[in-house]
Amino acid sequence: MSVNTDRYESAAARYFEAWNATEPEALKKAVAAAWTVDGGYTDPLADVRGHEGIAAVITAAHEQFPGFVFRPLGAVDGHHDTARFGWELVSEAGGTPSGEVSAPVAGFDVVTLDEEGRIRQVLGFLDRVPATA
């Protein structure tokens, strides 16, 4: 059985492009390229629909973690119209003084795609979050 992994990898690449966009116009374009018009994003902290809501969640993440970027953790896996992948939030500046990369947030997302490979829905799970004071 042959599975078209390019479809899932392309969707994940557009997803990360959106999550790493910090300029408002770039973010707007990246969200539109990644999600369907009525696409959704749900995780323990957010439940939004539509491009504006998704862009607002991404903007809030960048405000909370300035200078950090989202990167994939492991391979993208998928079947039918569903893909899954892990991710982590890391500092753009590199690692800690010992050379390790500090990733205060990490998670796992399951996405549902439309026929063109755009995201209909994201179900996000947070595996690691910063301790609150």
GROMACS elastic network, one bead per residue, 0.5 to 0.9 nm:
[ bonds ]
;  ai    aj funct       b0    kb
    2     5     6  0.89607   500
    3     6     6  0.88100   500
    3    78     6  0.81864   500
    3    79     6  0.70646   500
    3    80     6  0.86055   500
    4     7     6  0.59790   500
    4     8     6  0.76007   500
    4    78     6  0.86337   500
    4    79     6  0.83809   500
    5     8     6  0.53139   500
    5     9     6  0.61606   500
    5    10     6  0.85070   500
    5    76     6  0.79220   500
    5    77     6  0.73565   500
    5    78     6  0.69543   500
    5    79     6  0.83932   500
    6    10     6  0.58145   500
    6    11     6  0.84012   500
    7    10     6  0.52600   500
    7    11     6  0.62575   500
    7    12     6  0.87101   500
    7    78     6  0.88244   500
    7   116     6  0.87682   500
    7   117     6  0.62234   500
    8    11     6  0.51344   500
    8    12     6  0.61824   500
    8    13     6  0.85831   500
    8    76     6  0.66277   500
    8    77     6  0.70725   500
    8    78     6  0.62045   500
    8    79     6  0.84695   500
    8    81     6  0.86314   500
    8    82     6  0.79445   500
    8    83     6  0.58731   500
    8    84     6  0.83353   500
    8   113     6  0.85464   500
    8   117     6  0.75217   500
    9    12     6  0.50645   500
    9    13     6  0.60566   500
    9    14     6  0.86721   500
    9    75     6  0.84722   500
    9    76     6  0.59970   500
    9    77     6  0.81789   500
    9    78     6  0.89201   500
    9    83     6  0.86141   500
   10    13     6  0.50250   500
   10    14     6  0.62689   500
   10    15     6  0.85170   500
   10   117     6  0.78542   500
   11    14     6  0.52489   500
   11    15     6  0.61347   500
   11    16     6  0.87712   500
   11    34     6  0.66591   500
   11    83     6  0.85621   500
   11   111     6  0.88513   500
   11   113     6  0.80017   500
   11   117     6  0.61165   500
   11   118     6  0.64421   500
   11   119     6  0.71537   500
   12    16     6  0.62053   500
   12    17     6  0.85109   500
   12    34     6  0.84628   500
   12    72     6  0.84626   500
   12    76     6  0.73413   500
   12    83     6  0.83059   500
   12    84     6  0.86361   500
   12    85     6  0.78644   500
   12   111     6  0.87686   500
   13    16     6  0.52341   500
   13    17     6  0.61425   500
   13    18     6  0.87046   500
   13    34     6  0.86928   500
   13    72     6  0.88579   500
   14    18     6  0.62450   500
   14    19     6  0.86783   500
   14    30     6  0.69318   500
   14    31     6  0.81431   500
   14    33     6  0.69027   500
   14    34     6  0.51764   500
   14    35     6  0.88194   500
   14   118     6  0.87767   500
   15    18     6  0.52296   500
   15    19     6  0.63125   500
   15    20     6  0.86959   500
   15    30     6  0.79081   500
   15    31     6  0.76736   500
   15    33     6  0.86802   500
   15    34     6  0.56549   500
   15    35     6  0.81403   500
   15   119     6  0.83460   500
   16    20     6  0.59913   500
   16    21     6  0.85024   500
   16    69     6  0.89097   500
   16    70     6  0.65349   500
   16    71     6  0.68767   500
   16    72     6  0.77931   500
   17    20     6  0.52196   500
   17    21     6  0.61671   500
   17    27     6  0.84341   500
   17    30     6  0.63302   500
   17    31     6  0.84137   500
   17    34     6  0.84342   500
   17    70     6  0.88335   500
   18    21     6  0.52629   500
   18    22     6  0.86280   500
   18    26     6  0.80934   500
   18    27     6  0.58265   500
   18    28     6  0.81783   500
   18    29     6  0.81106   500
   18    31     6  0.53306   500
   18    32     6  0.87298   500
   18    33     6  0.83467   500
   18    34     6  0.71376   500
   18    55     6  0.82829   500
   18    58     6  0.79319   500
   19    22     6  0.81667   500
   19    27     6  0.78911   500
   19    30     6  0.83555   500
   19    31     6  0.83069   500
   19    55     6  0.85854   500
   19    58     6  0.59015   500
   19    59     6  0.85639   500
   19    61     6  0.87317   500
   19    62     6  0.87298   500
   19    69     6  0.77890   500
   19    70     6  0.65931   500
   20    27     6  0.81243   500
   20    58     6  0.82825   500
   20    62     6  0.84439   500
   20    68     6  0.84466   500
   20    69     6  0.56845   500
   20    70     6  0.61913   500
   20    71     6  0.86520   500
   21    24     6  0.77839   500
   21    25     6  0.88423   500
   21    26     6  0.59455   500
   21    28     6  0.86615   500
   21    30     6  0.72629   500
   21    58     6  0.83925   500
   21    59     6  0.87114   500
   22    25     6  0.86676   500
   22    26     6  0.71217   500
   22    27     6  0.62401   500
   22    58     6  0.85423   500
   22    59     6  0.71937   500
   22    62     6  0.72672   500
   23    26     6  0.53295   500
   23    27     6  0.59747   500
   23    28     6  0.85950   500
   24    27     6  0.50664   500
   24    28     6  0.61183   500
   24    29     6  0.87181   500
   24    55     6  0.85821   500
   24    59     6  0.85605   500
   25    28     6  0.50876   500
   25    29     6  0.62976   500
   25    30     6  0.85876   500
   26    29     6  0.52044   500
   26    30     6  0.60235   500
   26    31     6  0.85438   500
   27    30     6  0.50786   500
   27    31     6  0.60195   500
   27    32     6  0.84681   500
   27    55     6  0.67068   500
   27    58     6  0.84760   500
   27    59     6  0.85709   500
   28    31     6  0.53688   500
   28    32     6  0.62359   500
   28    33     6  0.86844   500
   28    51     6  0.75081   500
   28    52     6  0.79888   500
   28    55     6  0.68090   500
   29    32     6  0.51384   500
   29    33     6  0.61443   500
   29    34     6  0.86905   500
   30    33     6  0.50350   500
   30    34     6  0.61567   500
   30    35     6  0.85740   500
   31    34     6  0.51404   500
   31    35     6  0.58443   500
   31    36     6  0.87337   500
   31    51     6  0.62011   500
   31    52     6  0.86959   500
   31    54     6  0.73788   500
   31    55     6  0.67482   500
   32    35     6  0.55783   500
   32    36     6  0.69756   500
   32    37     6  0.71616   500
   32    51     6  0.65300   500
   33    36     6  0.79694   500
   33   118     6  0.73114   500
   34   117     6  0.83309   500
   34   118     6  0.53745   500
   34   119     6  0.59817   500
   35    38     6  0.77882   500
   35    39     6  0.54329   500
   35    40     6  0.78830   500
   35    50     6  0.82396   500
   35    51     6  0.73331   500
   35    54     6  0.89841   500
   35   113     6  0.85988   500
   35   117     6  0.88810   500
   35   118     6  0.51143   500
   35   120     6  0.61792   500
   35   121     6  0.80193   500
   36    40     6  0.84023   500
   36    50     6  0.78490   500
   36    51     6  0.80935   500
   36   113     6  0.87105   500
   36   114     6  0.77491   500
   36   118     6  0.57489   500
   36   119     6  0.58092   500
   36   120     6  0.56235   500
   36   121     6  0.86646   500
   37    40     6  0.89732   500
   37    49     6  0.86728   500
   37    50     6  0.57575   500
   37    51     6  0.63610   500
   37   120     6  0.84116   500
   38    49     6  0.60576   500
   38    51     6  0.73514   500
   38   120     6  0.71671   500
   38   121     6  0.88897   500
   39    48     6  0.85795   500
   39    49     6  0.56862   500
   39    50     6  0.53311   500
   39    51     6  0.71916   500
   39    54     6  0.84473   500
   39   118     6  0.86864   500
   39   119     6  0.63288   500
   39   121     6  0.55010   500
   39   122     6  0.82324   500
   40    47     6  0.74373   500
   40    48     6  0.56417   500
   40    50     6  0.61524   500
   40    51     6  0.82877   500
   40    53     6  0.83958   500
   40    54     6  0.72150   500
   40   119     6  0.80310   500
   40   120     6  0.62116   500
   40   122     6  0.61702   500
   40   123     6  0.85886   500
   41    46     6  0.72648   500
   41    47     6  0.57958   500
   41    48     6  0.54184   500
   41    49     6  0.64532   500
   41    50     6  0.86082   500
   41    53     6  0.84969   500
   41    54     6  0.65016   500
   41    57     6  0.87343   500
   41   120     6  0.86572   500
   41   121     6  0.57958   500
   41   123     6  0.63888   500
   41   124     6  0.76000   500
   42    45     6  0.77321   500
   42    46     6  0.54801   500
   42    48     6  0.64454   500
   42    49     6  0.86899   500
   42   121     6  0.77637   500
   42   122     6  0.59729   500
   42   123     6  0.50740   500
   42   124     6  0.60010   500
   42   125     6  0.87961   500
   43    46     6  0.53154   500
   43    47     6  0.64692   500
   43   109     6  0.87654   500
   43   122     6  0.80108   500
   43   123     6  0.58826   500
   43   125     6  0.58791   500
   43   126     6  0.75434   500
   44    47     6  0.80264   500
   44   124     6  0.74410   500
   44   125     6  0.69152   500
   44   126     6  0.73277   500
   46    57     6  0.72804   500
   47    53     6  0.86905   500
   47    54     6  0.89380   500
   48    51     6  0.89307   500
   48    52     6  0.88365   500
   48    53     6  0.53455   500
   48    54     6  0.62442   500
   48    57     6  0.80872   500
   49    52     6  0.79237   500
   49    53     6  0.57710   500
   49    54     6  0.66887   500
   49   121     6  0.87111   500
   50    53     6  0.55560   500
   50    54     6  0.63148   500
   50    55     6  0.86951   500
   51    54     6  0.51694   500
   51    55     6  0.60254   500
   51    56     6  0.85401   500
   52    55     6  0.51220   500
   52    56     6  0.61324   500
   52    57     6  0.87806   500
   53    56     6  0.50799   500
   53    57     6  0.64229   500
   53    58     6  0.88126   500
   54    57     6  0.52153   500
   54    58     6  0.63746   500
   54    59     6  0.86575   500
   55    58     6  0.50947   500
   55    59     6  0.60469   500
   55    60     6  0.85723   500
   56    59     6  0.50291   500
   56    60     6  0.61278   500
   56    61     6  0.86769   500
   57    60     6  0.51387   500
   57    61     6  0.63532   500
   57    62     6  0.88691   500
   58    61     6  0.51439   500
   58    62     6  0.64527   500
   58    63     6  0.87445   500
   59    62     6  0.51872   500
   59    63     6  0.62341   500
   59    64     6  0.87029   500
   60    64     6  0.61748   500
   60    65     6  0.85601   500
   61    64     6  0.51183   500
   61    65     6  0.60514   500
   61    66     6  0.81530   500
   62    66     6  0.51664   500
   62    67     6  0.75827   500
   62    68     6  0.72164   500
   62    69     6  0.83772   500
   63    66     6  0.55891   500
   65    68     6  0.57541   500
   65    69     6  0.86108   500
   65    89     6  0.86331   500
   65    91     6  0.86229   500
   66    69     6  0.86559   500
   66    91     6  0.85369   500
   67    90     6  0.85367   500
   67    91     6  0.59414   500
   67    92     6  0.56813   500
   67    93     6  0.73829   500
   68    89     6  0.62300   500
   68    90     6  0.52428   500
   68    92     6  0.52571   500
   68    93     6  0.80748   500
   68   103     6  0.89679   500
   69    88     6  0.82211   500
   69    89     6  0.54777   500
   69    90     6  0.54592   500
   69    91     6  0.62690   500
   69    92     6  0.61139   500
   70    87     6  0.66274   500
   70    88     6  0.56457   500
   70    90     6  0.64018   500
   70    91     6  0.88880   500
   70   106     6  0.89150   500
   71    86     6  0.86818   500
   71    87     6  0.55044   500
   71    88     6  0.55964   500
   71    89     6  0.64572   500
   71    90     6  0.74195   500
   72    75     6  0.76330   500
   72    76     6  0.83945   500
   72    85     6  0.71671   500
   72    86     6  0.59019   500
   72    88     6  0.65087   500
   73    76     6  0.87260   500
   73    85     6  0.70933   500
   73    88     6  0.64600   500
   73   106     6  0.86637   500
   73   107     6  0.88431   500
   73   108     6  0.87387   500
   74    85     6  0.70561   500
   74    86     6  0.63274   500
   74    87     6  0.78464   500
   75    84     6  0.87075   500
   75    85     6  0.64657   500
   75    86     6  0.77754   500
   76    83     6  0.68275   500
   76    84     6  0.58832   500
   76    86     6  0.78171   500
   77    82     6  0.85441   500
   77    83     6  0.55296   500
   77    84     6  0.53708   500
   77    85     6  0.64898   500
   78    81     6  0.75649   500
   78    82     6  0.55008   500
   78    84     6  0.61314   500
   78    85     6  0.87998   500
   79    82     6  0.55420   500
   79    83     6  0.64848   500
   80    83     6  0.82678   500
   80   113     6  0.87838   500
   81   111     6  0.82080   500
   81   112     6  0.55459   500
   81   113     6  0.50304   500
   81   114     6  0.68015   500
   81   115     6  0.77920   500
   81   117     6  0.80824   500
   82   110     6  0.69801   500
   82   111     6  0.56032   500
   82   113     6  0.61554   500
   83   109     6  0.82436   500
   83   110     6  0.57201   500
   83   111     6  0.52744   500
   83   112     6  0.65917   500
   83   113     6  0.78858   500
   84   108     6  0.72407   500
   84   109     6  0.55640   500
   84   111     6  0.62260   500
   84   112     6  0.89855   500
   85   107     6  0.86342   500
   85   108     6  0.57269   500
   85   109     6  0.56008   500
   85   110     6  0.67993   500
   85   111     6  0.87238   500
   86   106     6  0.75629   500
   86   107     6  0.57215   500
   86   109     6  0.62938   500
   86   110     6  0.89940   500
   87   105     6  0.86230   500
   87   106     6  0.56692   500
   87   107     6  0.54781   500
   87   108     6  0.61356   500
   87   109     6  0.79236   500
   88   103     6  0.61093   500
   88   104     6  0.78818   500
   88   105     6  0.57803   500
   88   107     6  0.62995   500
   88   108     6  0.86822   500
   88   128     6  0.87578   500
   89   102     6  0.83795   500
   89   103     6  0.52592   500
   89   104     6  0.64624   500
   89   105     6  0.52813   500
   89   106     6  0.61153   500
   89   107     6  0.88605   500
   90    93     6  0.86115   500
   90    94     6  0.77378   500
   90    95     6  0.82240   500
   90   101     6  0.68319   500
   90   102     6  0.59998   500
   90   104     6  0.71172   500
   90   105     6  0.78561   500
   91    94     6  0.56535   500
   91    95     6  0.69477   500
   91   101     6  0.75308   500
   91   102     6  0.68501   500
   91   103     6  0.72469   500
   92    95     6  0.84470   500
   94    99     6  0.79707   500
   94   100     6  0.82736   500
   94   101     6  0.63218   500
   94   102     6  0.81575   500
   95    98     6  0.75371   500
   95    99     6  0.51519   500
   95   102     6  0.58013   500
   95   103     6  0.89588   500
   96    99     6  0.52003   500
   96   100     6  0.52905   500
   96   101     6  0.59498   500
   96   102     6  0.62628   500
   97   100     6  0.74013   500
   98   101     6  0.88239   500
  103   106     6  0.68506   500
  103   128     6  0.86340   500
  104   128     6  0.68679   500
  104   129     6  0.60639   500
  104   130     6  0.56414   500
  105   126     6  0.74285   500
  105   127     6  0.74991   500
  105   128     6  0.50059   500
  105   130     6  0.66352   500
  106   125     6  0.86963   500
  106   126     6  0.61170   500
  106   127     6  0.55110   500
  106   129     6  0.69616   500
  107   124     6  0.71235   500
  107   125     6  0.54110   500
  107   128     6  0.65585   500
  107   129     6  0.87668   500
  108   123     6  0.85772   500
  108   124     6  0.59767   500
  108   125     6  0.51833   500
  108   126     6  0.65657   500
  108   127     6  0.71144   500
  109   122     6  0.65651   500
  109   123     6  0.56741   500
  109   125     6  0.60552   500
  109   126     6  0.86490   500
  110   121     6  0.82673   500
  110   122     6  0.57799   500
  110   123     6  0.52043   500
  110   124     6  0.64157   500
  110   125     6  0.84872   500
  111   119     6  0.64699   500
  111   120     6  0.73782   500
  111   121     6  0.56089   500
  111   123     6  0.63198   500
  111   124     6  0.84318   500
  112   117     6  0.87985   500
  112   118     6  0.83577   500
  112   119     6  0.57983   500
  112   120     6  0.54638   500
  112   121     6  0.52430   500
  112   122     6  0.66082   500
  112   123     6  0.86498   500
  113   116     6  0.75745   500
  113   117     6  0.51847   500
  113   118     6  0.52926   500
  113   120     6  0.53196   500
  113   121     6  0.72864   500
  114   117     6  0.52738   500
  114   118     6  0.54477   500
  114   119     6  0.63260   500
  114   120     6  0.61346   500
  115   118     6  0.74835   500
  116   119     6  0.89721   500
  117   120     6  0.89554   500
  119   122     6  0.72153   500
  126   129     6  0.67983   500
  129   132     6  0.88516   500
